[in-house]
Amino acid sequence: MKPKRDDSIRLGLVGLGDWGEQVALAAAMEPGVELVACYARTPETRAAFAARHGCRACTDLEEMLAAPDIHGVVVMTPNNAHRGPVVATAGHGKHVLVTKPIAATIEDGRAMIAACEQAGVILAVGHQSRREPAIAALKAALDAGELGQPTLVEANISTSRGLGIGPDEWRWRSDECPGGPLIQLGIHHVDTLQYLLGPIVGVQSWQQRSLVAAEFADVTLTLLEFESGLRGYLGSSYTASMATWIRVYGTAALAHYDQLSGLAIQRDSWPTGPRRELRSAALDFRRPPIPTMRAEIAEFAECIRTGKAPDISGQFALRNLAVVLAAVRSAESGAAVTVEDVLSPGR
């Protein structure tokens, strides 16, 4: 049993799939956090989840939101089912952590941000990748100037799990999953790259259907233009063996992050050859909960407890979404698209 704390943050959870399980396991391990209630539309699902994790099953969302013992709600529903529970939670004066992407549309994302601002509650968005120690080490190396001037960035995040998506799943539909692997996978790197290197202002994207018979393209290649003038590339596929890596090329050194091997910094030292230094080891993902999920839950609780702003705000997450939607628009039109075009109403 985890010891009780007088300042424990008590959470409700909406959406009880695989990622909801991760939230429950993280809350069970994190000091000062309790998962006290859960909700899903299917009675059997919420009853079984409540029994597994020692929380109460709510018969509807309103029951959870009206409960006086809940400080915040974690929303782990599909992409286009974020707006309803987030706006309702804010309306009850409770803080919100919503999984990435913030929404499937800019309109929904803006409505969520406005509702939370009006209610004076925290809106945190669950982009987890930047919480990895290897990414923190890369950020520190960039901030310290160890790489010199960054001149190029390459990134890829792919999996073959898309081959198993069926027409009865929400991930099959382009209105819920615009960009396919780009909104489900690539957006992790979009957030991390903007965290590391500043805003992305324009994209040109090529997307094609190859092996997945869904409504979206399953192979995507997107060129990125950063506000600083840096250029880069992001690949994201639903048909390739697992890949999660970022390379930042600088005038003084090359940084290579890989989720399975950590962060290495490589420098030229001719005539003896390049030197490669392991800067940060990879996380161990074999034992649940995923370490970055535990960090995410801990930060959300600390924001509620202290009033500090979350690392990933609604506005930052909205820009992540806009980069993805700009890439979708670019692939459809065959032309480059600016992120501001997507963020500007009526454009």
NUPAKOL-947600 format. One record per residue (C-alpha): z, x, y. Coordinates in nm, 2 decimals, decimal comma, padded with zeros to 4 digits. Layout:
<atom up="Z" east="X" north="Y"/>
...
REM end
This chain:
<atom up="00,00" east="00,00" north="00,00"/>
<atom up="-00,09" east="00,12" north="00,35"/>
<atom up="00,21" east="00,12" north="00,59"/>
<atom up="00,22" east="-00,15" north="00,85"/>
<atom up="00,20" east="-00,07" north="01,22"/>
<atom up="00,34" east="-00,27" north="01,51"/>
<atom up="00,01" east="-00,22" north="01,70"/>
<atom up="-00,22" east="-00,30" north="01,40"/>
<atom up="-00,55" east="-00,45" north="01,50"/>
<atom up="-00,64" east="-00,75" north="01,29"/>
<atom up="-01,00" east="-00,82" north="01,22"/>
<atom up="-01,22" east="-01,10" north="01,09"/>
<atom up="-01,55" east="-01,03" north="00,91"/>
<atom up="-01,87" east="-01,24" north="00,92"/>
<atom up="-02,14" east="-01,14" north="00,66"/>
<atom up="-02,01" east="-01,04" north="00,32"/>
<atom up="-02,29" east="-00,84" north="00,16"/>
<atom up="-02,30" east="-00,47" north="00,08"/>
<atom up="-02,22" east="-00,36" north="00,43"/>
<atom up="-01,94" east="-00,62" north="00,45"/>
<atom up="-01,79" east="-00,45" north="00,15"/>
<atom up="-01,80" east="-00,12" north="00,33"/>
<atom up="-01,62" east="-00,27" north="00,63"/>
<atom up="-01,34" east="-00,41" north="00,40"/>
<atom up="-01,30" east="-00,08" north="00,22"/>
<atom up="-01,29" east="00,11" north="00,55"/>
<atom up="-01,03" east="-00,13" north="00,70"/>
<atom up="-00,81" east="-00,09" north="00,39"/>
<atom up="-00,81" east="00,29" north="00,44"/>
<atom up="-00,77" east="00,30" north="00,82"/>
<atom up="-00,41" east="00,31" north="00,96"/>
<atom up="-00,35" east="00,04" north="01,21"/>
<atom up="-00,63" east="-00,18" north="01,10"/>
<atom up="-00,61" east="-00,50" north="00,89"/>
<atom up="-00,89" east="-00,72" north="00,76"/>
<atom up="-00,72" east="-01,06" north="00,76"/>
<atom up="-01,01" east="-01,31" north="00,74"/>
<atom up="-01,37" east="-01,34" north="00,62"/>
<atom up="-01,65" east="-01,59" north="00,64"/>
<atom up="-01,98" east="-01,65" north="00,46"/>
<atom up="-02,18" east="-01,97" north="00,43"/>
<atom up="-02,14" east="-01,98" north="00,05"/>
<atom up="-01,80" east="-02,09" north="-00,06"/>
<atom up="-01,81" east="-01,89" north="-00,38"/>
<atom up="-01,91" east="-01,57" north="-00,20"/>
<atom up="-01,62" east="-01,59" north="00,06"/>
<atom up="-01,36" east="-01,69" north="-00,21"/>
<atom up="-01,45" east="-01,40" north="-00,43"/>
<atom up="-01,46" east="-01,16" north="-00,13"/>
<atom up="-01,12" east="-01,28" north="-00,01"/>
<atom up="-00,97" east="-01,23" north="-00,36"/>
<atom up="-01,11" east="-00,88" north="-00,38"/>
<atom up="-00,98" east="-00,77" north="-00,05"/>
<atom up="-00,66" east="-00,97" north="00,01"/>
<atom up="-00,78" east="-01,16" north="00,31"/>
<atom up="-00,81" east="-01,54" north="00,37"/>
<atom up="-01,15" east="-01,71" north="00,33"/>
<atom up="-01,24" east="-01,93" north="00,63"/>
<atom up="-01,44" east="-02,25" north="00,57"/>
<atom up="-01,64" east="-02,20" north="00,89"/>
<atom up="-01,68" east="-01,96" north="01,18"/>
<atom up="-01,48" east="-02,18" north="01,41"/>
<atom up="-01,17" east="-02,16" north="01,19"/>
<atom up="-01,19" east="-01,78" north="01,21"/>
<atom up="-01,24" east="-01,77" north="01,58"/>
<atom up="-00,96" east="-02,01" north="01,66"/>
<atom up="-00,71" east="-01,80" north="01,46"/>
<atom up="-00,45" east="-01,65" north="01,70"/>
<atom up="-00,38" east="-01,35" north="01,48"/>
<atom up="-00,74" east="-01,21" north="01,50"/>
<atom up="-00,81" east="-00,95" north="01,77"/>
<atom up="-01,18" east="-00,88" north="01,69"/>
<atom up="-01,46" east="-00,98" north="01,47"/>
<atom up="-01,71" east="-00,76" north="01,28"/>
<atom up="-02,06" east="-00,92" north="01,24"/>
<atom up="-02,26" east="-00,80" north="00,94"/>
<atom up="-02,52" east="-01,07" north="00,92"/>
<atom up="-02,90" east="-01,03" north="00,91"/>
<atom up="-03,08" east="-00,91" north="01,22"/>
<atom up="-03,18" east="-01,24" north="01,37"/>
<atom up="-02,84" east="-01,40" north="01,29"/>
<atom up="-02,64" east="-01,18" north="01,53"/>
<atom up="-02,66" east="-01,38" north="01,85"/>
<atom up="-02,48" east="-01,70" north="01,73"/>
<atom up="-02,16" east="-01,54" north="01,59"/>
<atom up="-02,14" east="-01,27" north="01,87"/>
<atom up="-02,17" east="-01,53" north="02,15"/>
<atom up="-01,93" east="-01,76" north="01,98"/>
<atom up="-01,68" east="-01,48" north="01,92"/>
<atom up="-01,70" east="-01,38" north="02,29"/>
<atom up="-01,65" east="-01,74" north="02,39"/>
<atom up="-01,31" east="-01,73" north="02,21"/>
<atom up="-01,21" east="-01,41" north="02,39"/>
<atom up="-01,23" east="-01,19" north="02,09"/>
<atom up="-01,39" east="-00,85" north="02,07"/>
<atom up="-01,70" east="-00,78" north="01,87"/>
<atom up="-01,85" east="-00,51" north="01,66"/>
<atom up="-02,20" east="-00,60" north="01,54"/>
<atom up="-02,41" east="-00,40" north="01,30"/>
<atom up="-02,73" east="-00,24" north="01,41"/>
<atom up="-02,98" east="-00,33" north="01,53"/>
<atom up="-02,81" east="-00,53" north="01,81"/>
<atom up="-03,06" east="-00,81" north="01,74"/>
<atom up="-03,42" east="-00,87" north="01,64"/>
<atom up="-03,53" east="-00,96" north="02,00"/>
<atom up="-03,46" east="-00,83" north="02,35"/>
<atom up="-03,37" east="-01,19" north="02,45"/>
<atom up="-03,10" east="-01,22" north="02,19"/>
<atom up="-02,96" east="-00,88" north="02,27"/>
<atom up="-02,94" east="-00,96" north="02,64"/>
<atom up="-02,77" east="-01,29" north="02,56"/>
<atom up="-02,51" east="-01,12" north="02,35"/>
<atom up="-02,44" east="-00,85" north="02,62"/>
<atom up="-02,41" east="-01,12" north="02,89"/>
<atom up="-02,17" east="-01,33" north="02,68"/>
<atom up="-01,94" east="-01,04" north="02,62"/>
<atom up="-01,95" east="-00,92" north="02,98"/>
<atom up="-01,87" east="-01,27" north="03,10"/>
<atom up="-01,58" east="-01,30" north="02,86"/>
<atom up="-01,45" east="-00,95" north="02,94"/>
<atom up="-01,45" east="-00,85" north="02,57"/>
<atom up="-01,58" east="-00,53" north="02,40"/>
<atom up="-01,92" east="-00,53" north="02,24"/>
<atom up="-01,96" east="-00,23" north="02,01"/>
<atom up="-02,28" east="-00,18" north="01,81"/>
<atom up="-02,28" east="-00,01" north="01,47"/>
<atom up="-02,52" east="00,28" north="01,49"/>
<atom up="-02,34" east="00,51" north="01,24"/>
<atom up="-02,56" east="00,82" north="01,21"/>
<atom up="-02,44" east="00,99" north="01,53"/>
<atom up="-02,09" east="00,99" north="01,38"/>
<atom up="-02,18" east="01,24" north="01,11"/>
<atom up="-02,01" east="01,58" north="01,17"/>
<atom up="-02,35" east="01,76" north="01,14"/>
<atom up="-02,48" east="01,55" north="01,43"/>
<atom up="-02,18" east="01,62" north="01,63"/>
<atom up="-02,24" east="01,99" north="01,57"/>
<atom up="-02,60" east="01,96" north="01,67"/>
<atom up="-02,50" east="01,78" north="01,99"/>
<atom up="-02,25" east="02,07" north="02,07"/>
<atom up="-02,52" east="02,33" north="02,00"/>
<atom up="-02,76" east="02,15" north="02,24"/>
<atom up="-02,50" east="02,11" north="02,51"/>
<atom up="-02,40" east="02,47" north="02,49"/>
<atom up="-02,77" east="02,58" north="02,52"/>
<atom up="-02,77" east="02,76" north="02,18"/>
<atom up="-03,13" east="02,64" north="02,11"/>
<atom up="-03,26" east="02,74" north="02,45"/>
<atom up="-03,51" east="02,48" north="02,59"/>
<atom up="-03,60" east="02,21" north="02,34"/>
<atom up="-03,98" east="02,20" north="02,31"/>
<atom up="-04,04" east="01,97" north="02,01"/>
<atom up="-03,85" east="01,73" north="01,79"/>
<atom up="-03,95" east="01,60" north="01,44"/>
<atom up="-03,76" east="01,34" north="01,24"/>
<atom up="-03,80" east="01,13" north="00,93"/>
<atom up="-03,59" east="00,86" north="00,76"/>
<atom up="-03,74" east="00,70" north="00,46"/>
<atom up="-03,65" east="00,54" north="00,13"/>
<atom up="-03,84" east="00,38" north="-00,16"/>
<atom up="-03,60" east="00,08" north="-00,17"/>
<atom up="-03,86" east="-00,13" north="00,02"/>
<atom up="-04,06" east="-00,15" north="-00,30"/>
<atom up="-03,80" east="-00,39" north="-00,43"/>
<atom up="-03,80" east="-00,63" north="-00,14"/>
<atom up="-03,91" east="-00,99" north="-00,24"/>
<atom up="-04,04" east="-01,29" north="-00,05"/>
<atom up="-03,71" east="-01,47" north="-00,07"/>
<atom up="-03,53" east="-01,20" north="00,13"/>
<atom up="-03,50" east="-01,19" north="00,51"/>
<atom up="-03,62" east="-00,83" north="00,51"/>
<atom up="-03,96" east="-00,96" north="00,40"/>
<atom up="-04,03" east="-01,14" north="00,73"/>
<atom up="-04,16" east="-00,98" north="01,04"/>
<atom up="-03,97" east="-01,21" north="01,28"/>
<atom up="-03,64" east="-01,09" north="01,12"/>
<atom up="-03,75" east="-00,73" north="01,04"/>
<atom up="-04,01" east="-00,63" north="01,31"/>
<atom up="-04,14" east="-00,29" north="01,22"/>
<atom up="-04,00" east="-00,30" north="00,87"/>
<atom up="-03,86" east="00,04" north="00,79"/>
<atom up="-03,86" east="00,13" north="01,16"/>
<atom up="-03,60" east="-00,13" north="01,25"/>
<atom up="-03,40" east="-00,10" north="00,93"/>
<atom up="-03,41" east="00,28" north="00,90"/>
<atom up="-03,59" east="00,45" north="01,19"/>
<atom up="-03,36" east="00,29" north="01,45"/>
<atom up="-03,08" east="00,51" north="01,31"/>
<atom up="-03,28" east="00,82" north="01,43"/>
<atom up="-03,38" east="00,64" north="01,75"/>
<atom up="-03,01" east="00,61" north="01,84"/>
<atom up="-02,93" east="00,97" north="01,73"/>
<atom up="-03,23" east="01,12" north="01,92"/>
<atom up="-03,15" east="00,94" north="02,24"/>
<atom up="-02,78" east="01,05" north="02,20"/>
<atom up="-02,89" east="01,41" north="02,15"/>
<atom up="-03,19" east="01,44" north="02,38"/>
<atom up="-03,18" east="01,16" north="02,64"/>
<atom up="-03,38" east="00,84" north="02,69"/>
<atom up="-03,71" east="00,78" north="02,51"/>
<atom up="-03,95" east="00,63" north="02,77"/>
<atom up="-04,28" east="00,59" north="02,58"/>
<atom up="-04,43" east="00,57" north="02,23"/>
<atom up="-04,75" east="00,56" north="02,04"/>
<atom up="-04,73" east="00,43" north="01,69"/>
<atom up="-04,94" east="00,39" north="01,38"/>
<atom up="-04,82" east="00,15" north="01,11"/>
<atom up="-04,98" east="00,04" north="00,79"/>
<atom up="-04,92" east="-00,17" north="00,48"/>
<atom up="-04,95" east="00,04" north="00,17"/>
<atom up="-04,74" east="-00,07" north="-00,13"/>
<atom up="-04,50" east="-00,34" north="00,00"/>
<atom up="-04,66" east="-00,68" north="00,01"/>
<atom up="-04,42" east="-00,80" north="00,29"/>
<atom up="-04,52" east="-00,93" north="00,64"/>
<atom up="-04,46" east="-00,58" north="00,80"/>
<atom up="-04,61" east="-00,24" north="00,77"/>
<atom up="-04,42" east="-00,02" north="00,52"/>
<atom up="-04,53" east="00,32" north="00,65"/>
<atom up="-04,48" east="00,41" north="01,02"/>
<atom up="-04,56" east="00,72" north="01,23"/>
<atom up="-04,45" east="00,71" north="01,59"/>
<atom up="-04,50" east="00,97" north="01,87"/>
<atom up="-04,21" east="00,98" north="02,12"/>
<atom up="-04,20" east="01,08" north="02,48"/>
<atom up="-03,86" east="01,15" north="02,63"/>
<atom up="-03,76" east="01,12" north="02,99"/>
<atom up="-03,72" east="01,50" north="03,01"/>
<atom up="-04,08" east="01,55" north="02,92"/>
<atom up="-04,00" east="01,65" north="02,56"/>
<atom up="-04,23" east="01,52" north="02,29"/>
<atom up="-04,15" east="01,43" north="01,93"/>
<atom up="-04,24" east="01,25" north="01,61"/>
<atom up="-04,06" east="01,00" north="01,40"/>
<atom up="-04,17" east="00,90" north="01,05"/>
<atom up="-04,01" east="00,61" north="00,86"/>
<atom up="-04,13" east="00,46" north="00,53"/>
<atom up="-04,02" east="00,21" north="00,28"/>
<atom up="-04,22" east="00,37" north="00,00"/>
<atom up="-04,11" east="00,73" north="-00,01"/>
<atom up="-03,83" east="00,91" north="-00,18"/>
<atom up="-03,51" east="00,94" north="00,03"/>
<atom up="-03,54" east="01,15" north="00,34"/>
<atom up="-03,30" east="01,17" north="00,64"/>
<atom up="-03,36" east="01,48" north="00,86"/>
<atom up="-03,41" east="01,59" north="01,22"/>
<atom up="-03,55" east="01,92" north="01,35"/>
<atom up="-03,51" east="02,03" north="01,71"/>
<atom up="-03,73" east="02,33" north="01,80"/>
<atom up="-03,60" east="02,53" north="02,09"/>
<atom up="-03,71" east="02,85" north="02,27"/>
<atom up="-03,40" east="03,04" north="02,12"/>
<atom up="-03,34" east="02,87" north="01,79"/>
<atom up="-03,44" east="02,59" north="01,55"/>
<atom up="-03,18" east="02,33" north="01,44"/>
<atom up="-03,24" east="02,16" north="01,11"/>
<atom up="-03,02" east="01,86" north="01,02"/>
<atom up="-03,04" east="01,70" north="00,68"/>
<atom up="-02,80" east="01,43" north="00,56"/>
<atom up="-02,79" east="01,59" north="00,22"/>
<atom up="-02,73" east="01,94" north="00,33"/>
<atom up="-02,58" east="01,93" north="00,68"/>
<atom up="-02,68" east="02,13" north="00,99"/>
<atom up="-02,84" east="02,48" north="00,99"/>
<atom up="-02,94" east="02,69" north="01,29"/>
<atom up="-03,22" east="02,93" north="01,24"/>
<atom up="-03,31" east="03,22" north="01,47"/>
<atom up="-03,59" east="03,47" north="01,46"/>
<atom up="-03,48" east="03,83" north="01,42"/>
<atom up="-03,79" east="04,03" north="01,35"/>
<atom up="-03,87" east="04,27" north="01,19"/>
<atom up="-03,58" east="04,19" north="00,95"/>
<atom up="-03,68" east="03,82" north="00,93"/>
<atom up="-03,52" east="03,49" north="01,04"/>
<atom up="-03,14" east="03,43" north="01,02"/>
<atom up="-03,02" east="03,10" north="00,91"/>
<atom up="-02,66" east="02,99" north="00,97"/>
<atom up="-02,50" east="02,68" north="00,81"/>
<atom up="-02,32" east="02,52" north="01,10"/>
<atom up="-02,19" east="02,20" north="00,94"/>
<atom up="-02,18" east="02,08" north="00,57"/>
<atom up="-02,30" east="01,73" north="00,47"/>
<atom up="-02,08" east="01,43" north="00,43"/>
<atom up="-01,97" east="01,32" north="00,09"/>
<atom up="-02,12" east="00,97" north="00,05"/>
<atom up="-02,03" east="00,94" north="-00,32"/>
<atom up="-01,70" east="00,77" north="-00,27"/>
<atom up="-01,68" east="00,44" north="-00,07"/>
<atom up="-01,63" east="00,36" north="00,20"/>
<atom up="-01,91" east="00,56" north="00,38"/>
<atom up="-01,71" east="00,80" north="00,61"/>
<atom up="-01,91" east="00,70" north="00,91"/>
<atom up="-01,82" east="00,33" north="00,86"/>
<atom up="-01,45" east="00,43" north="00,85"/>
<atom up="-01,50" east="00,61" north="01,18"/>
<atom up="-01,68" east="00,31" north="01,33"/>
<atom up="-01,40" east="00,07" north="01,23"/>
<atom up="-01,14" east="00,32" north="01,37"/>
<atom up="-01,32" east="00,35" north="01,70"/>
<atom up="-01,35" east="-00,03" north="01,73"/>
<atom up="-00,98" east="-00,07" north="01,67"/>
<atom up="-00,90" east="00,20" north="01,93"/>
<atom up="-01,12" east="00,03" north="02,19"/>
<atom up="-00,94" east="-00,29" north="02,13"/>
<atom up="-00,60" east="-00,12" north="02,14"/>
<atom up="-00,66" east="00,09" north="02,46"/>
<atom up="-00,94" east="-00,08" north="02,64"/>
<atom up="-01,17" east="00,22" north="02,63"/>
<atom up="-01,55" east="00,17" north="02,62"/>
<atom up="-01,72" east="00,21" north="02,28"/>
<atom up="-01,94" east="00,50" north="02,21"/>
<atom up="-02,24" east="00,27" north="02,15"/>
<atom up="-02,25" east="-00,01" north="02,41"/>
<atom up="-02,47" east="-00,31" north="02,40"/>
<atom up="-02,70" east="-00,16" north="02,67"/>
<atom up="-02,75" east="00,16" north="02,47"/>
<atom up="-02,82" east="-00,04" north="02,16"/>
<atom up="-03,07" east="-00,26" north="02,35"/>
<atom up="-03,27" east="00,04" north="02,44"/>
<atom up="-03,27" east="00,15" north="02,08"/>
<atom up="-03,42" east="-00,19" north="01,99"/>
<atom up="-03,67" east="-00,16" north="02,27"/>
<atom up="-03,80" east="00,17" north="02,14"/>
<atom up="-03,87" east="00,01" north="01,80"/>
<atom up="-04,03" east="-00,30" north="01,95"/>
<atom up="-04,24" east="-00,08" north="02,18"/>
<atom up="-04,36" east="00,10" north="01,86"/>
<atom up="-04,45" east="-00,24" north="01,70"/>
<atom up="-04,64" east="-00,34" north="02,01"/>
<atom up="-04,82" east="00,00" north="02,02"/>
<atom up="-04,93" east="-00,03" north="01,65"/>
<atom up="-05,07" east="-00,38" north="01,72"/>
<atom up="-05,26" east="-00,28" north="02,04"/>
<atom up="-05,36" east="00,07" north="01,95"/>
<atom up="-05,23" east="00,20" north="02,28"/>
<atom up="-04,93" east="00,38" north="02,41"/>
<atom up="-04,64" east="00,15" north="02,52"/>
<atom up="-04,36" east="00,23" north="02,76"/>
<atom up="-04,00" east="00,12" north="02,67"/>
<atom up="-03,97" east="-00,03" north="03,02"/>
<atom up="-04,26" east="-00,26" north="02,94"/>
<atom up="-04,05" east="-00,40" north="02,65"/>
<atom up="-03,73" east="-00,42" north="02,85"/>
<atom up="-03,89" east="-00,58" north="03,16"/>
<atom up="-03,88" east="-00,97" north="03,15"/>
<atom up="-04,22" east="-01,13" north="03,12"/>
<atom up="-04,41" east="-00,81" north="03,03"/>
REM end
